[in-house]
Amino acid sequence: MHYVSTRGQSAALPFSEILLGGLAPDGGLYLPETYPQVSGAELDAWRKLSYADLALEVLKKFATDIPVADLQALVKKTYTAEVYRNVRAGESAAEITPLRVLEQRDGTTVMLQALSNGPTLAFKDMAMQLIGNLFEYTLAKNHAELNIFGATSGDTGSAAEYAMRGKRGIRVFMLSPHKKMSAFQTAQMFSLQDPNIFNIAVEGVFDDCQDMVKAVSNDLEFKARQKIGTVNSINWARVVAQVVYYFRGYLAATTSNEQKVSFTVPSGNFGNICAGHIARMMGLPIDKLVAATNENDVLDEFFRTGIYRVRKSAETYHTSSPSMDISKASNFERFMFDLLGRDSERLRALFHKVETEGGFDLSGKPGSDGDEFAKVAQYGFCSGKSVHTDRLATIRDVAQHHGVILDTHTADGVKVAREHLTPGVTMIVLETALPAKFNETIVEALKRDADRPAGFENIEALPQRFEVMHADVALMKDFIARHTGL
């Protein structure tokens, strides 16, 4: 299995050679040359597997240059009940991503897939814990070191730092928008005192952070000298690790391969739902992939109209579902590559328009840039939007009628899922985080605090260590160089 860049101007490489990086040298994102296929017989066999064994079967199709015995050891180390222990009452840690029926509605079953049982209480742990082990394995084999440079709107940062803390040969430099995460999210990151963890609070919004990560990644000389890698979802390994729980959710919700399910995914950077797109391309019987956005509705606008219009920093809202406060969806390029028939030249032209004019229009209307929007339905995509009053109402409704407290992003997902139900087709909403991470909004909605797992009772009171910096690439490079000594 080799990987190509969406921009079409970089050499095809095996999994291990793209694992530690992010962007391809030509500025594109890596995807498999062709998507591996899953047969009905394989799906039948996979129904009986543990999560770790299922992860092995999926990863074997993508990481073909890593010995199977080594992959097996890595997934067994990653997906254990001891790591994913923060389960709700009635759920089993051994299942890793347990399903629960939320409601019967409009002739279908709506289910929640728990993805937030890991050490930072967010779905990012599902991939990041595996990446931490993959990175350590690869670096040890090559007697190398890595400086991870990433950006977070809330959950990626803490998941990466908890996965990488204490790992030999790894440092983490994580950017986050200053004072724009929840108090819990901020404390999770900034309270870490590990010497290999560096938190930088950027005066700006998430997109300013993400732009700096891309700028550094595109400076190939600096990237090579400083041994820069990334754990943001532009890293292919992040996405492929997330593919596993789509298979798990489908297999747990169905009894035969003739059945289809739909997934609703709270979406900001498009990484999580992109994994669903890849699972569908592999042959998983997915009906709809529903992108649920918040007030920052760039993705919803595209899937409704065919217009992709990036917002300026001043137009990016700071919301009560802050992990989706994003106006440039990095992983969207991976889907566009497929939508455009893998035409790299056309993709480069469209994303040049994003950088120079702020977006593109594929609606097919007079004066538009093309008519590919008509093909979107073939890939199962649709979307919806949820705002603050919606998520408050959804949190209250689900707590009152079903006894489940949702975090703000999952509430956005449930609100939008209810608008896209198909009778007889189970709808699975991917949980984003435990509600304790967004307690301010839980209190506003329910007039009481969210429950906290053991060990997180007073996290906001812990001492914090971080730097506040301007959104300046030169300053950031200097900061990295000073702390690596390279």
DRENDO-1510 file (C-alpha; in Angstrom, 1 decimal, always signed):
<recs>
REC; n; res; u; v; w
REC; 1; MET; +0.0; +0.0; +0.0 .
REC; 2; HIS; +1.4; +3.4; -1.1 .
REC; 3; TYR; +0.1; +6.9; -0.5 .
REC; 4; VAL; -0.2; +9.8; -2.9 .
REC; 5; SER; -0.6; +13.5; -2.3 .
REC; 6; THR; -3.9; +15.2; -3.2 .
REC; 7; ARG; -1.8; +17.9; -4.9 .
REC; 8; GLY; -0.2; +15.2; -7.2 .
REC; 9; GLN; +3.4; +16.5; -7.1 .
REC; 10; SER; +5.0; +14.3; -4.4 .
REC; 11; ALA; +6.3; +10.7; -4.7 .
REC; 12; ALA; +4.1; +7.8; -3.6 .
REC; 13; LEU; +5.3; +6.5; -0.2 .
REC; 14; PRO; +4.5; +3.6; +2.1 .
REC; 15; PHE; +2.7; +4.0; +5.4 .
REC; 16; SER; +5.8; +4.2; +7.6 .
REC; 17; GLU; +7.3; +7.0; +5.6 .
REC; 18; ILE; +4.3; +9.3; +5.9 .
REC; 19; LEU; +3.5; +8.3; +9.5 .
REC; 20; LEU; +5.6; +11.0; +11.3 .
REC; 21; GLY; +4.7; +13.9; +9.0 .
REC; 22; GLY; +1.6; +15.8; +8.1 .
REC; 23; LEU; +1.4; +17.6; +4.8 .
REC; 24; ALA; +3.1; +16.1; +1.8 .
REC; 25; PRO; +6.1; +18.1; +0.4 .
REC; 26; ASP; +3.8; +19.6; -2.2 .
REC; 27; GLY; +1.4; +20.9; +0.4 .
REC; 28; GLY; -1.2; +18.2; -0.2 .
REC; 29; LEU; -2.6; +15.5; +2.1 .
REC; 30; TYR; -1.9; +11.8; +1.8 .
REC; 31; LEU; -4.5; +9.2; +0.7 .
REC; 32; PRO; -4.1; +5.6; -0.4 .
REC; 33; GLU; -3.5; +5.1; -4.1 .
REC; 34; THR; -6.6; +3.0; -4.0 .
REC; 35; TYR; -8.9; +2.2; -1.1 .
REC; 36; PRO; -8.6; -1.4; +0.2 .
REC; 37; GLN; -11.9; -3.2; +0.0 .
REC; 38; VAL; -13.7; -5.2; +2.7 .
REC; 39; SER; -15.7; -8.3; +1.6 .
REC; 40; GLY; -18.9; -9.6; +3.1 .
REC; 41; ALA; -17.1; -12.6; +4.4 .
REC; 42; GLU; -14.6; -10.3; +6.2 .
REC; 43; LEU; -17.5; -8.3; +7.8 .
REC; 44; ASP; -19.1; -11.5; +9.0 .
REC; 45; ALA; -15.8; -12.7; +10.6 .
REC; 46; TRP; -15.2; -9.2; +12.1 .
REC; 47; ARG; -18.5; -9.3; +14.0 .
REC; 48; LYS; -16.9; -11.6; +16.6 .
REC; 49; LEU; -13.7; -9.6; +17.2 .
REC; 50; SER; -12.6; -7.5; +20.1 .
REC; 51; TYR; -11.9; -3.8; +19.4 .
REC; 52; ALA; -8.2; -4.4; +19.3 .
REC; 53; ASP; -8.5; -7.4; +16.9 .
REC; 54; LEU; -10.8; -5.4; +14.7 .
REC; 55; ALA; -8.3; -2.5; +14.7 .
REC; 56; LEU; -5.6; -4.9; +13.6 .
REC; 57; GLU; -7.7; -6.2; +10.7 .
REC; 58; VAL; -8.3; -2.6; +9.5 .
REC; 59; LEU; -4.8; -1.4; +10.0 .
REC; 60; LYS; -3.3; -4.4; +8.2 .
REC; 61; LYS; -5.0; -3.1; +5.0 .
REC; 62; PHE; -3.2; +0.3; +5.3 .
REC; 63; ALA; +0.1; -0.2; +7.1 .
REC; 64; THR; +1.3; -3.0; +4.9 .
REC; 65; ASP; +5.0; -2.3; +5.6 .
REC; 66; ILE; +4.7; -2.9; +9.4 .
REC; 67; PRO; +5.1; -6.5; +10.4 .
REC; 68; VAL; +1.7; -7.9; +11.5 .
REC; 69; ALA; +3.1; -9.1; +14.8 .
REC; 70; ASP; +4.3; -5.6; +15.6 .
REC; 71; LEU; +0.9; -4.1; +14.6 .
REC; 72; GLN; -0.8; -6.7; +16.8 .
REC; 73; ALA; +1.3; -5.7; +19.8 .
REC; 74; LEU; +0.6; -2.0; +19.3 .
REC; 75; VAL; -3.1; -2.4; +19.1 .
REC; 76; LYS; -3.2; -4.7; +22.1 .
REC; 77; LYS; -1.2; -2.1; +24.0 .
REC; 78; THR; -3.5; +0.7; +22.9 .
REC; 79; TYR; -7.1; -0.6; +23.1 .
REC; 80; THR; -7.5; -1.9; +26.7 .
REC; 81; ALA; -10.1; -1.5; +29.3 .
REC; 82; GLU; -7.5; +0.1; +31.6 .
REC; 83; VAL; -6.9; +2.9; +29.1 .
REC; 84; TYR; -10.6; +3.4; +28.1 .
REC; 85; ARG; -12.1; +3.2; +31.6 .
REC; 86; ASN; -14.2; +6.4; +31.9 .
REC; 87; VAL; -17.5; +4.7; +31.0 .
REC; 88; ARG; -21.0; +5.8; +32.0 .
REC; 89; ALA; -23.2; +3.6; +34.1 .
REC; 90; GLY; -24.4; +0.6; +32.2 .
REC; 91; GLU; -21.5; +0.7; +29.7 .
REC; 92; SER; -18.6; -1.8; +29.4 .
REC; 93; ALA; -15.0; -0.5; +29.3 .
REC; 94; ALA; -14.1; -3.8; +27.5 .
REC; 95; GLU; -16.2; -2.8; +24.5 .
REC; 96; ILE; -14.0; +0.4; +24.1 .
REC; 97; THR; -16.8; +2.2; +22.0 .
REC; 98; PRO; -20.1; +0.9; +23.4 .
REC; 99; LEU; -23.4; +1.7; +21.7 .
REC; 100; ARG; -26.5; +2.7; +23.5 .
REC; 101; VAL; -30.0; +3.2; +22.2 .
REC; 102; LEU; -31.0; +6.8; +22.7 .
REC; 103; GLU; -34.5; +6.8; +21.3 .
REC; 104; GLN; -36.9; +5.4; +18.7 .
REC; 105; ARG; -38.0; +8.3; +16.5 .
REC; 106; ASP; -39.7; +8.6; +13.1 .
REC; 107; GLY; -39.5; +4.9; +12.4 .
REC; 108; THR; -35.8; +4.5; +13.2 .
REC; 109; THR; -33.5; +3.8; +16.1 .
REC; 110; VAL; -31.1; +6.6; +17.1 .
REC; 111; MET; -28.0; +5.4; +18.9 .
REC; 112; LEU; -25.0; +7.0; +20.6 .
REC; 113; GLN; -21.5; +5.5; +20.1 .
REC; 114; ALA; -19.4; +6.3; +23.1 .
REC; 115; LEU; -16.0; +7.5; +21.9 .
REC; 116; SER; -15.0; +9.4; +25.0 .
REC; 117; ASN; -13.9; +6.8; +27.5 .
REC; 118; GLY; -10.2; +7.5; +27.1 .
REC; 119; PRO; -7.8; +9.5; +29.3 .
REC; 120; THR; -8.9; +12.9; +28.1 .
REC; 121; LEU; -12.6; +12.2; +27.8 .
REC; 122; ALA; -12.8; +13.0; +24.1 .
REC; 123; PHE; -13.0; +11.0; +20.9 .
REC; 124; LYS; -9.5; +12.2; +19.9 .
REC; 125; ASP; -8.1; +9.6; +22.3 .
REC; 126; MET; -9.3; +6.8; +20.0 .
REC; 127; ALA; -6.7; +7.7; +17.4 .
REC; 128; MET; -4.1; +9.6; +19.5 .
REC; 129; GLN; -3.3; +6.8; +21.9 .
REC; 130; LEU; -2.5; +4.5; +18.9 .
REC; 131; ILE; -0.4; +7.3; +17.3 .
REC; 132; GLY; +1.6; +7.7; +20.4 .
REC; 133; ASN; +2.5; +4.1; +20.4 .
REC; 134; LEU; +3.1; +4.0; +16.6 .
REC; 135; PHE; +5.4; +7.1; +16.9 .
REC; 136; GLU; +7.4; +5.6; +19.7 .
REC; 137; TYR; +7.8; +2.3; +17.9 .
REC; 138; THR; +8.9; +3.9; +14.7 .
REC; 139; LEU; +11.3; +6.3; +16.3 .
REC; 140; ALA; +12.9; +3.6; +18.4 .
REC; 141; LYS; +13.5; +1.4; +15.3 .
REC; 142; ASN; +15.2; +4.3; +13.6 .
REC; 143; HIS; +17.0; +5.8; +16.7 .
REC; 144; ALA; +15.3; +9.1; +15.8 .
REC; 145; GLU; +13.5; +11.9; +17.6 .
REC; 146; LEU; +10.4; +14.0; +16.6 .
REC; 147; ASN; +9.1; +17.4; +17.5 .
REC; 148; ILE; +5.4; +17.4; +17.1 .
REC; 149; PHE; +3.9; +20.8; +16.1 .
REC; 150; GLY; +0.1; +21.0; +16.2 .
REC; 151; ALA; -2.9; +23.1; +16.7 .
REC; 152; THR; -6.1; +22.5; +18.7 .
REC; 153; SER; -9.5; +24.0; +19.1 .
REC; 154; GLY; -9.9; +22.1; +22.3 .
REC; 155; ASP; -9.6; +18.3; +22.3 .
REC; 156; THR; -6.8; +17.4; +19.9 .
REC; 157; GLY; -4.2; +19.1; +22.1 .
REC; 158; SER; -4.9; +17.3; +25.3 .
REC; 159; ALA; -5.3; +14.0; +23.6 .
REC; 160; ALA; -2.0; +14.4; +21.9 .
REC; 161; GLU; -0.2; +15.6; +25.0 .
REC; 162; TYR; -1.6; +12.7; +27.1 .
REC; 163; ALA; -0.6; +10.2; +24.4 .
REC; 164; MET; +2.9; +11.7; +24.0 .
REC; 165; ARG; +3.9; +12.7; +27.6 .
REC; 166; GLY; +7.0; +10.9; +28.7 .
REC; 167; LYS; +7.5; +9.2; +25.3 .
REC; 168; ARG; +11.2; +8.9; +24.5 .
REC; 169; GLY; +12.4; +11.0; +21.6 .
REC; 170; ILE; +9.2; +13.1; +21.4 .
REC; 171; ARG; +8.5; +16.8; +22.2 .
REC; 172; VAL; +5.1; +18.4; +21.7 .
REC; 173; PHE; +4.5; +22.0; +20.7 .
REC; 174; MET; +0.8; +22.6; +20.8 .
REC; 175; LEU; -1.0; +25.9; +19.7 .
REC; 176; SER; -4.4; +26.8; +21.0 .
REC; 177; PRO; -6.5; +30.0; +20.7 .
REC; 178; HIS; -6.0; +32.1; +23.8 .
REC; 179; LYS; -9.0; +32.1; +26.2 .
REC; 180; LYS; -11.2; +30.3; +23.6 .
REC; 181; MET; -11.4; +26.8; +25.1 .
REC; 182; SER; -13.5; +25.7; +28.0 .
REC; 183; ALA; -12.0; +26.0; +31.5 .
REC; 184; PHE; -11.7; +22.2; +31.7 .
REC; 185; GLN; -10.1; +21.8; +28.3 .
REC; 186; THR; -7.6; +24.6; +29.1 .
REC; 187; ALA; -6.7; +23.0; +32.4 .
REC; 188; GLN; -6.3; +19.5; +30.9 .
REC; 189; MET; -3.5; +20.9; +28.6 .
REC; 190; PHE; -1.9; +23.7; +30.6 .
REC; 191; SER; -1.7; +21.7; +33.9 .
REC; 192; LEU; +0.7; +19.2; +32.4 .
REC; 193; GLN; +4.2; +19.7; +33.8 .
REC; 194; ASP; +6.0; +17.1; +31.7 .
REC; 195; PRO; +9.3; +18.6; +30.3 .
REC; 196; ASN; +8.5; +17.4; +26.7 .
REC; 197; ILE; +5.2; +19.3; +26.6 .
REC; 198; PHE; +5.0; +22.9; +25.4 .
REC; 199; ASN; +1.7; +24.7; +25.4 .
REC; 200; ILE; +1.4; +28.0; +23.4 .
REC; 201; ALA; -1.7; +30.1; +23.7 .
REC; 202; VAL; -2.0; +32.1; +20.5 .
REC; 203; GLU; -3.7; +35.5; +20.4 .
REC; 204; GLY; -6.3; +34.8; +17.7 .
REC; 205; VAL; -8.6; +32.0; +16.6 .
REC; 206; PHE; -8.0; +28.3; +15.8 .
REC; 207; ASP; -7.6; +29.1; +12.1 .
REC; 208; ASP; -4.6; +31.3; +13.0 .
REC; 209; CYS; -3.1; +28.4; +14.8 .
REC; 210; GLN; -3.8; +26.0; +12.0 .
REC; 211; ASP; -2.3; +28.4; +9.4 .
REC; 212; MET; +1.0; +28.5; +11.4 .
REC; 213; VAL; +1.2; +24.7; +11.5 .
REC; 214; LYS; +0.7; +24.6; +7.7 .
REC; 215; ALA; +3.3; +27.4; +7.2 .
REC; 216; VAL; +5.9; +25.6; +9.2 .
REC; 217; SER; +5.0; +22.3; +7.5 .
REC; 218; ASN; +5.5; +24.0; +4.1 .
REC; 219; ASP; +9.0; +25.3; +5.1 .
REC; 220; LEU; +10.7; +22.0; +4.1 .
REC; 221; GLU; +14.2; +23.1; +5.2 .
REC; 222; PHE; +13.0; +24.1; +8.7 .
REC; 223; LYS; +10.7; +21.1; +9.0 .
REC; 224; ALA; +13.6; +18.7; +8.2 .
REC; 225; ARG; +16.1; +20.5; +10.4 .
REC; 226; GLN; +13.8; +20.6; +13.4 .
REC; 227; LYS; +12.4; +17.1; +12.8 .
REC; 228; ILE; +8.8; +18.4; +12.7 .
REC; 229; GLY; +5.9; +16.1; +12.6 .
REC; 230; THR; +2.2; +16.6; +13.3 .
REC; 231; VAL; -0.7; +14.8; +15.1 .
REC; 232; ASN; -3.5; +17.0; +13.7 .
REC; 233; SER; -5.9; +15.2; +11.5 .
REC; 234; ILE; -3.9; +16.2; +8.4 .
REC; 235; ASN; -1.8; +13.2; +9.6 .
REC; 236; TRP; -3.1; +10.2; +7.8 .
REC; 237; ALA; -2.6; +7.8; +10.7 .
REC; 238; ARG; -5.1; +9.9; +12.7 .
REC; 239; VAL; -7.7; +9.4; +10.1 .
REC; 240; VAL; -7.1; +5.7; +9.5 .
REC; 241; ALA; -7.3; +5.0; +13.3 .
REC; 242; GLN; -10.7; +6.6; +13.3 .
REC; 243; VAL; -11.9; +4.4; +10.5 .
REC; 244; VAL; -11.9; +1.5; +12.9 .
REC; 245; TYR; -14.8; +2.7; +15.1 .
REC; 246; TYR; -17.1; +3.2; +12.0 .
REC; 247; PHE; -16.7; -0.5; +11.4 .
REC; 248; ARG; -17.2; -1.2; +15.1 .
REC; 249; GLY; -20.4; +0.9; +15.3 .
REC; 250; TYR; -21.8; -0.7; +12.1 .
REC; 251; LEU; -21.1; -4.3; +13.3 .
REC; 252; ALA; -22.5; -3.6; +16.7 .
REC; 253; ALA; -25.7; -2.0; +15.4 .
REC; 254; THR; -26.5; -4.7; +12.7 .
REC; 255; THR; -27.0; -8.4; +12.4 .
REC; 256; SER; -26.4; -8.8; +8.7 .
REC; 257; ASN; -24.4; -7.1; +5.9 .
REC; 258; GLU; -27.7; -6.4; +4.0 .
REC; 259; GLN; -28.5; -3.8; +6.6 .
REC; 260; LYS; -27.3; -0.2; +6.3 .
REC; 261; VAL; -26.7; +2.4; +9.0 .
REC; 262; SER; -26.2; +6.2; +8.9 .
REC; 263; PHE; -23.7; +8.2; +11.0 .
REC; 264; THR; -24.1; +11.8; +12.2 .
REC; 265; VAL; -20.8; +13.4; +13.1 .
REC; 266; PRO; -20.2; +16.7; +14.8 .
REC; 267; SER; -17.8; +18.3; +12.3 .
REC; 268; GLY; -15.3; +21.2; +12.3 .
REC; 269; ASN; -12.0; +20.1; +10.7 .
REC; 270; PHE; -13.7; +17.3; +8.7 .
REC; 271; GLY; -11.3; +14.6; +10.0 .
REC; 272; ASN; -13.7; +12.5; +11.9 .
REC; 273; ILE; -16.3; +12.4; +9.2 .
REC; 274; CYS; -13.6; +11.9; +6.6 .
REC; 275; ALA; -12.8; +8.6; +8.3 .
REC; 276; GLY; -16.5; +7.7; +7.7 .
REC; 277; HIS; -16.1; +8.5; +4.0 .
REC; 278; ILE; -13.1; +6.2; +3.8 .
REC; 279; ALA; -14.9; +3.4; +5.6 .
REC; 280; ARG; -17.8; +3.8; +3.1 .
REC; 281; MET; -15.3; +3.8; +0.2 .
REC; 282; MET; -13.9; +0.5; +1.6 .
REC; 283; GLY; -17.4; -1.0; +1.3 .
REC; 284; LEU; -18.9; -0.5; +4.7 .
REC; 285; PRO; -22.7; -0.3; +4.1 .
REC; 286; ILE; -23.2; +3.3; +5.2 .
REC; 287; ASP; -26.4; +5.1; +4.0 .
REC; 288; LYS; -25.8; +8.7; +5.0 .
REC; 289; LEU; -22.9; +10.6; +6.5 .
REC; 290; VAL; -24.4; +13.6; +8.2 .
REC; 291; ALA; -22.1; +16.5; +9.0 .
REC; 292; ALA; -23.4; +18.5; +12.0 .
REC; 293; THR; -21.9; +22.0; +12.4 .
REC; 294; ASN; -22.3; +24.7; +14.9 .
REC; 295; GLU; -22.6; +28.5; +14.1 .
REC; 296; ASN; -19.3; +28.1; +12.1 .
REC; 297; ASP; -21.2; +26.5; +9.3 .
REC; 298; VAL; -18.7; +26.4; +6.4 .
REC; 299; LEU; -19.3; +22.7; +5.9 .
REC; 300; ASP; -23.0; +22.9; +6.2 .
REC; 301; GLU; -23.1; +25.6; +3.6 .
REC; 302; PHE; -21.1; +23.5; +1.1 .
REC; 303; PHE; -23.2; +20.4; +1.5 .
REC; 304; ARG; -26.4; +22.4; +1.1 .
REC; 305; THR; -25.2; +24.7; -1.8 .
REC; 306; GLY; -21.9; +23.5; -3.3 .
REC; 307; ILE; -20.2; +26.7; -2.2 .
REC; 308; TYR; -17.1; +26.4; +0.0 .
REC; 309; ARG; -16.6; +29.8; +1.6 .
REC; 310; VAL; -13.9; +30.2; +4.2 .
REC; 311; ARG; -14.7; +32.7; +6.9 .
REC; 312; LYS; -12.2; +35.4; +8.0 .
REC; 313; SER; -11.0; +35.4; +11.6 .
REC; 314; ALA; -13.4; +38.1; +12.5 .
REC; 315; GLU; -16.3; +36.0; +11.1 .
REC; 316; THR; -15.4; +32.9; +13.2 .
REC; 317; TYR; -17.7; +32.6; +16.1 .
REC; 318; HIS; -16.6; +31.6; +19.6 .
REC; 319; THR; -19.3; +29.1; +20.6 .
REC; 320; SER; -20.3; +26.7; +23.4 .
REC; 321; SER; -19.2; +23.8; +21.2 .
REC; 322; PRO; -15.7; +25.3; +20.8 .
REC; 323; SER; -13.9; +22.3; +19.2 .
REC; 324; MET; -15.9; +23.1; +16.0 .
REC; 325; ASP; -15.0; +26.8; +15.9 .
REC; 326; ILE; -13.2; +26.3; +12.7 .
REC; 327; SER; -13.7; +27.9; +9.3 .
REC; 328; LYS; -10.9; +26.1; +7.3 .
REC; 329; ALA; -11.7; +22.4; +7.3 .
REC; 330; SER; -8.3; +20.8; +6.6 .
REC; 331; ASN; -9.5; +17.3; +5.8 .
REC; 332; PHE; -12.1; +18.6; +3.4 .
REC; 333; GLU; -9.4; +18.4; +0.8 .
REC; 334; ARG; -9.3; +14.6; +1.0 .
REC; 335; PHE; -13.0; +14.4; +0.2 .
REC; 336; MET; -12.6; +16.9; -2.6 .
REC; 337; PHE; -9.9; +14.8; -4.1 .
REC; 338; ASP; -12.3; +12.0; -4.5 .
REC; 339; LEU; -15.2; +14.2; -5.6 .
REC; 340; LEU; -13.1; +15.6; -8.4 .
REC; 341; GLY; -12.2; +12.2; -9.6 .
REC; 342; ARG; -8.7; +12.4; -8.1 .
REC; 343; ASP; -7.8; +15.3; -10.5 .
REC; 344; SER; -4.9; +16.9; -8.7 .
REC; 345; GLU; -4.5; +19.7; -11.2 .
REC; 346; ARG; -8.1; +20.7; -10.7 .
REC; 347; LEU; -7.9; +20.4; -6.9 .
REC; 348; ARG; -4.8; +22.6; -6.9 .
REC; 349; ALA; -6.7; +25.3; -8.8 .
REC; 350; LEU; -9.7; +25.2; -6.5 .
REC; 351; PHE; -7.6; +25.4; -3.3 .
REC; 352; HIS; -5.5; +28.2; -4.9 .
REC; 353; LYS; -8.9; +30.0; -5.1 .
REC; 354; VAL; -9.4; +29.3; -1.4 .
REC; 355; GLU; -6.1; +31.0; -0.6 .
REC; 356; THR; -6.6; +34.0; -3.0 .
REC; 357; GLU; -10.3; +34.5; -3.1 .
REC; 358; GLY; -11.6; +32.7; +0.0 .
REC; 359; GLY; -13.4; +29.8; -1.6 .
REC; 360; PHE; -15.0; +28.2; -4.6 .
REC; 361; ASP; -18.4; +27.4; -6.1 .
REC; 362; LEU; -19.2; +23.9; -7.5 .
REC; 363; SER; -23.0; +24.5; -7.6 .
REC; 364; GLY; -23.0; +24.4; -11.4 .
REC; 365; LYS; -24.9; +27.7; -11.6 .
REC; 366; PRO; -23.8; +30.3; -14.2 .
REC; 367; GLY; -20.4; +31.8; -13.2 .
REC; 368; SER; -19.6; +28.9; -10.8 .
REC; 369; ASP; -16.3; +27.0; -10.9 .
REC; 370; GLY; -17.9; +23.7; -11.8 .
REC; 371; ASP; -20.8; +21.4; -11.3 .
REC; 372; GLU; -19.4; +18.6; -9.1 .
REC; 373; PHE; -21.8; +19.4; -6.3 .
REC; 374; ALA; -24.3; +17.2; -8.1 .
REC; 375; LYS; -22.1; +14.2; -7.3 .
REC; 376; VAL; -22.1; +14.8; -3.5 .
REC; 377; ALA; -25.2; +12.7; -2.9 .
REC; 378; GLN; -23.4; +9.7; -4.4 .
REC; 379; TYR; -21.0; +9.7; -1.5 .
REC; 380; GLY; -23.9; +9.8; +1.1 .
REC; 381; PHE; -23.1; +13.3; +2.5 .
REC; 382; CYS; -25.7; +15.7; +3.9 .
REC; 383; SER; -25.5; +18.2; +6.7 .
REC; 384; GLY; -27.2; +20.5; +9.2 .
REC; 385; LYS; -26.5; +23.3; +11.7 .
REC; 386; SER; -27.0; +23.7; +15.4 .
REC; 387; VAL; -26.7; +27.0; +17.4 .
REC; 388; HIS; -26.4; +27.7; +21.1 .
REC; 389; THR; -30.2; +27.7; +21.7 .
REC; 390; ASP; -30.5; +24.4; +19.8 .
REC; 391; ARG; -27.8; +22.7; +21.9 .
REC; 392; LEU; -29.3; +23.9; +25.2 .
REC; 393; ALA; -32.7; +22.6; +24.1 .
REC; 394; THR; -31.2; +19.3; +23.0 .
REC; 395; ILE; -29.3; +18.8; +26.2 .
REC; 396; ARG; -32.4; +19.5; +28.3 .
REC; 397; ASP; -34.6; +17.2; +26.1 .
REC; 398; VAL; -32.3; +14.3; +26.2 .
REC; 399; ALA; -31.6; +14.6; +29.9 .
REC; 400; GLN; -35.3; +14.8; +30.7 .
REC; 401; HIS; -36.6; +12.1; +28.4 .
REC; 402; HIS; -33.6; +9.7; +28.3 .
REC; 403; GLY; -31.6; +10.4; +31.4 .
REC; 404; VAL; -28.4; +11.0; +29.4 .
REC; 405; ILE; -26.4; +14.2; +29.6 .
REC; 406; LEU; -24.7; +15.1; +26.3 .
REC; 407; ASP; -21.7; +17.3; +25.8 .
REC; 408; THR; -22.3; +20.4; +23.6 .
REC; 409; HIS; -20.9; +18.9; +20.4 .
REC; 410; THR; -22.8; +15.7; +20.7 .
REC; 411; ALA; -25.9; +17.7; +21.3 .
REC; 412; ASP; -25.3; +19.4; +18.0 .
REC; 413; GLY; -25.0; +16.0; +16.5 .
REC; 414; VAL; -28.3; +14.7; +18.0 .
REC; 415; LYS; -30.1; +17.9; +16.9 .
REC; 416; VAL; -29.0; +17.5; +13.3 .
REC; 417; ALA; -29.4; +13.7; +13.3 .
REC; 418; ARG; -33.1; +14.0; +14.1 .
REC; 419; GLU; -33.5; +16.1; +10.9 .
REC; 420; HIS; -32.0; +13.3; +8.7 .
REC; 421; LEU; -33.6; +10.1; +9.8 .
REC; 422; THR; -34.6; +7.4; +7.3 .
REC; 423; PRO; -37.3; +4.9; +8.5 .
REC; 424; GLY; -35.7; +1.5; +9.1 .
REC; 425; VAL; -32.1; +2.8; +8.9 .
REC; 426; THR; -30.4; +3.0; +12.3 .
REC; 427; MET; -28.8; +6.4; +12.9 .
REC; 428; ILE; -25.6; +6.4; +15.0 .
REC; 429; VAL; -24.5; +9.7; +16.5 .
REC; 430; LEU; -20.7; +9.7; +17.3 .
REC; 431; GLU; -20.2; +11.0; +20.8 .
REC; 432; THR; -17.5; +13.8; +20.9 .
REC; 433; ALA; -16.7; +14.2; +24.6 .
REC; 434; LEU; -18.0; +13.7; +28.1 .
REC; 435; PRO; -20.1; +16.6; +29.3 .
REC; 436; ALA; -17.7; +17.5; +32.1 .
REC; 437; LYS; -15.4; +19.1; +29.6 .
REC; 438; PHE; -18.1; +21.8; +28.9 .
REC; 439; ASN; -19.5; +22.2; +32.3 .
REC; 440; GLU; -20.3; +25.9; +31.8 .
REC; 441; THR; -23.0; +25.1; +29.2 .
REC; 442; ILE; -24.3; +22.0; +31.2 .
REC; 443; VAL; -24.9; +24.3; +34.1 .
REC; 444; GLU; -26.7; +26.8; +31.8 .
REC; 445; ALA; -28.9; +24.1; +30.4 .
REC; 446; LEU; -29.6; +21.9; +33.5 .
REC; 447; LYS; -28.8; +24.2; +36.4 .
REC; 448; ARG; -26.4; +21.6; +37.8 .
REC; 449; ASP; -22.8; +20.4; +37.2 .
REC; 450; ALA; -22.0; +17.5; +35.0 .
REC; 451; ASP; -20.6; +14.4; +36.7 .
REC; 452; ARG; -16.8; +14.1; +36.6 .
REC; 453; PRO; -14.8; +10.8; +36.3 .
REC; 454; ALA; -12.4; +10.1; +39.2 .
REC; 455; GLY; -9.2; +12.1; +39.0 .
REC; 456; PHE; -10.7; +15.2; +37.3 .
REC; 457; GLU; -12.5; +16.7; +40.3 .
REC; 458; ASN; -10.4; +19.8; +40.7 .
REC; 459; ILE; -8.4; +20.0; +37.5 .
REC; 460; GLU; -9.0; +23.7; +37.0 .
REC; 461; ALA; -7.2; +24.5; +40.3 .
REC; 462; LEU; -4.0; +22.8; +39.3 .
REC; 463; PRO; -0.9; +25.0; +38.5 .
REC; 464; GLN; -0.7; +25.8; +34.8 .
REC; 465; ARG; +2.3; +26.2; +32.5 .
REC; 466; PHE; +1.9; +27.9; +29.1 .
REC; 467; GLU; +3.2; +30.7; +26.9 .
REC; 468; VAL; +1.1; +33.5; +25.3 .
REC; 469; MET; +2.3; +34.5; +21.8 .
REC; 470; HIS; +1.2; +36.5; +18.8 .
REC; 471; ALA; +0.2; +34.7; +15.7 .
REC; 472; ASP; +3.6; +35.2; +14.1 .
REC; 473; VAL; +5.3; +32.3; +12.2 .
REC; 474; ALA; +8.8; +33.7; +12.7 .
REC; 475; LEU; +8.3; +34.0; +16.4 .
REC; 476; MET; +6.9; +30.4; +16.5 .
REC; 477; LYS; +9.9; +29.0; +14.6 .
REC; 478; ASP; +12.3; +30.8; +17.0 .
REC; 479; PHE; +10.4; +29.4; +20.0 .
REC; 480; ILE; +10.7; +25.8; +18.6 .
REC; 481; ALA; +14.4; +26.2; +17.7 .
REC; 482; ARG; +15.2; +27.5; +21.2 .
REC; 483; HIS; +13.6; +24.6; +22.9 .
REC; 484; THR; +14.9; +21.9; +20.7 .
REC; 485; GLY; +18.4; +23.2; +20.4 .
REC; 486; LEU; +18.5; +22.1; +16.8 .
</recs>
